[in-house]
Amino acid sequence: MKTLEELLAIKSVTKKTMLVREDIGDDKIKIVVGMGTCGIAAGARDVLNAFVDGVAEKELTNVAVTQMGCIDMCKYEPIVEVTVPGKEKVTYVNMTAEKAAKVIEEHIAGGEPVSEYIK
Amino acid sequence: MYRSHVLVCGGTGCTSSNSPAIIEALEREIAKNGLQDEIKVIRTGCFGLCALGPIMVVYPEGAFYSQVKVDDIPEIVEEHFLKGRVVTRLLYDETVDGDSIKSLNETNFYKKQHRVALRNCGVIDPEDINEYIAKDGYQALAKCLKELTPKQVVQIVSDSGLRGRGGGGFPTGRKWSFTAANEADQKYVVCNADEGDPGAFMDRSVLEGDPHCIVEAMAICGYATGATEGYVYVRAEYPIAVQRLKKAIEQAREHGLLGKDIFGSGFDFDLHVRLGAGAFVCGEETALMTSIEGNRGEPRPRPPYPAVKGLFAKPTTENNVETFANIPQIILNGAEWFASMGTEKSKGTKVFALGGKIKNTGLVEIPMGTTLREIIEEIGGGVPNGKKFKAAQTGGPSGGCIPASLMDTPIDYDNLTAIGCMMGSGGLIVMDEDNCMVDIAKFFLNFTVDESCGKCTPCRVGTKRLLEMLDKITSGKGTLEDIDKLEELCYYIKDNSLCGLGQTAPNPVLATLKFFREEYVAHVVDKKCAAGVCKDLLTFKIVKDSCFGCGMCARQCPAEAIKVTDYVAPGKKKPAYNIDSDKCVKCGACLSTCKFKAIVKE
């Protein structure tokens, strides 16, 4: 290694993969995907992975993607809850990987909830 | 992109409680559920809370699973990883708060700690140099080589107030400046990882959990002192540490962080690993260097000091693992940052290996000036089984003890020396009312007698005589005069031994004499061991009126010392038993078998 830039390049690439190990503080946007049996059957795993990959792709560092169990609204699965600090929780229903991309684009990065996916 | 990271402790503690099998089971179950592209399993170094091992932390939730069993893995994978339902029943109970999970940093064990030397332990994969780099790794080395002169580096280390963590407490910056000032065609850096105190495992955990920080720090030291080669002397009994260190050195070489012309600065530095064969004396700096040279590990007289004539007769800087572990952080954050922690003359933090009669056995790092009470009662969770805290032994066979009455002493180098104790390398063994202090002194003397290299007479013969005197006292044959003689010999050995081993070997005796002289007196005058440890002073008795005559004890007795009598206690149906004290070997087997608590130890 001859330059500091080489070192910093490795640092920035690896750091992104390690973001998941940071504490979920109150200052982070939380995306919670319903992964009960009902959710999984409705395709929640694709949705979950779409969120994880989408957030990484956009290099959003203030976002935590986690899971939850069934919340008794099985017919609307896959359900995704998004909480932006200081704002009310938004619940998206009947989600897909494509819809996830739009939520990341407009809500997580843009700050405007995607009203058409909200029940 | 992995959505979840599972960190499993791969330190020696958790490895011995079967964490490799946990990792294997995790990988198997994850593959079975088709989660291998979503969940990553990482083997880390020590988390510190060894009492709860094997430990496993799942991110992003930060769920802290403790004492994980292989049988629990299918449930954790299916419920938690797949369906997102944390298996609360298997979490460390302090992290469960109703329905939510508390961060590990909020638990009693972690909240008072401040991790500098251990900052990456249990956080990164020690076998992946990229993860170390992601945590600012090798940036301190780059800063030194690109922006600072060797003199400035030494100045920063001096200003930080860092002192040797191996136990001596010598200012690290001054040590570096001595070597730097000596001109020579070749100089060396040596890392002392020959951690030999019974109960100490701080250095092992740093090497296992964050080996790259030692590699980086030694290169920085090399630059500051003008050395181009370094040796890490590590015990062969630390196979995991050795393997990870070797891997770290290899990776650093591949990345050009060791070798020629590092960061294009023209500075060359390379590292070698040497394994110690387990002799305690090789932790003494001159003996250690003699051992690296390929000779029998025996100390040599100082002066000349290693800074003048050290390894292969060249100027050498030798520091302990934990000392080095602080260096990169000091360079990156500045001397003022480091000096802002700790007390007036002892800056920074200290790692302690908590062991003995304590709930949370493990590794803790606290700012200097924290009191023993905070360590034991708050971080350590107190003495288990409702027993009373008696004393804490610090510094192993070279150290002393802190009695309960001095529990509120802020721990730093000078305060401990002032009370006739010593910081030592960081072993902290907690003792309760069931520990006999004379026996503790004898335990450590046994160790030093074994480990004395035999080169100088005061240590070789003196420690042996000390042990014989202690034997005499614990077997009830001692006199008050023996106690005085014991003390006198202690001072003689301290004053006349060649190296640190002999000079500190009497410390456990002197410290226990200072704080627990009455126990020594009880052993010689009353012939009693209040803690019930010294067998020769004990008698086992059956309280005949409590004996139901079941005969369990007689069947357990290996010496056939328990026989039935013809006395039947009032209200009992069978005759009572009796112990023949001449035949009794005092093994205590009867005591634990008696269901009626009719057997007593006096």
Interface residues (C-beta under 8 A of the other chain):
Chain A: M1 K2 T3 L4 L7 I10 K11 V13 T14 K15 T17 M18 V20 R21 E22 D23 I24 V33 G34 M35 G36 T37 I40 R45 L48 N49 V52 D53 A56 A64 V65 T66 Q67 M68 G69
Chain B: M1 Y2 R3 S4 H5 L7 E38 Y59 P60 E61 G62 L82 K83 G84 R85 S103 N105 V123 I124 N130 E131 I133 A134 D136 G137 Y138 Q139 A142 K146 H255 G256 L257 D261 I262 F263 G264
